[in-house]
Amino acid sequence: VDHFEVDLEMVTSDPDDSFVDQQEEGSIEVITNAELDLQIESVIVKNEGMWQCKVCGKTTKIKQHMKYHAEKHIPGQSHTCPVCNKVFATRNSMKSHLYKLCNKNRS
């Protein structure tokens, strides 16, 4: 690809955008970012000033870092790059990929 533009805000910021593919027994169910955020919130808890993952026990002081981590534990979901179709387990991984890809191709 010689040149492309991706609106990164469009890809990851609107909580009502439906772009998360969730695999269920051979079919694909599209869920919204807001629904995924609710699932993530259900697996994290604030405990003695630290955010903790209910699944594995990992802790961090910063809630957003815990949300990035906890998304890995939500089963059956994936995020596909709109440029190259590479599939990622988390929205943050896809966003990082897009930033790197866009910056690499602007040089």
N, C-alpha and C positions, 0 to 999 in steps of 0.2 A: 504494500500500500504506500503510495507516494505521499499522499496528504489526506488527513481526515480531521474532523473536529468532533469532540464529544463534550456535551454539556454535563460536566461532572455533578453539578448541583441537581440536575434533573434526575440523574441516575440514583442518587442516594439520599436526598434531603426531604422530599415530600412524604410524610408518613402515610398518606392515603394512596400513593402510587402502588399499583400492583405489579411487582416485578420479581417477587421471590417465587421460585419454583419449588414446590414441595412434592417429593415423590411418594406416592401411596400405591403399593401393589400394582405397578405397571402403568398407572395413570399419573397425570400431572395436575396438581391443584395449585392454582395461583393464589397466594395470600398477600395481603397488604403489609407494608412496613409497620403500620400501627398494630396489626395482629401479631407480627413477629416481635415487636417491642413488648407487647403484653406477655408473650411466652417467655421472653428473656427476663422480664421483671419478676416472673413467678419462680425463677431459679436463682435469684440473688436476694440477699438479706443484709441489712446493716446490723453489725454485732460489735458492741463496745467500740464504736467510732471507726470500724473498718467494714468494708464491703466484702461479703463472703459468698462464694459460689456454693449453693446447696448440693450440687452434684459431686464435686471433687474436694471441696474445702479450701480452695485457693482463696487468698485474701489480698486486698489492696486498699489503699486510702482513697483512691479516686474512682467514683462510681462509673464513669464512662469507660475506664480501663476494664472494670469488671463486666460491663455490658459487652464489650468487644470479646472478652474471654468466654462469657456464658453463652454467646451465640453458637459457639462450637458444639455445645451440648444439645442444641435443638435438633431432634432427629429428622432426617429426610429432606432437608432444605438445601438449596443450592442457588448460586447467583452466577449468571452467565454474562461474560463481557460482551457488550453490544458491538465491539469492534472485531474481536478475533474469535468469539464464541468459546473461549476458555472458561471452565467452570470453577467456581470458588466456593468454599464452605461458609464464608462470612462476607457480609457487605463491606466490612473494612478491608478485607483482603482484595476484593474486587476493586474498591476505590483506589487502594495503593497501586495496584496493577495498572489501572487507567492513568493515574498521574505519571507513573514511570513510562508507560507506553507513549503518552502524549508528549512528555518532555523529551523522550528519546527521538521521536519523529519530528520535532520542531527544530532540531539542530541541523 
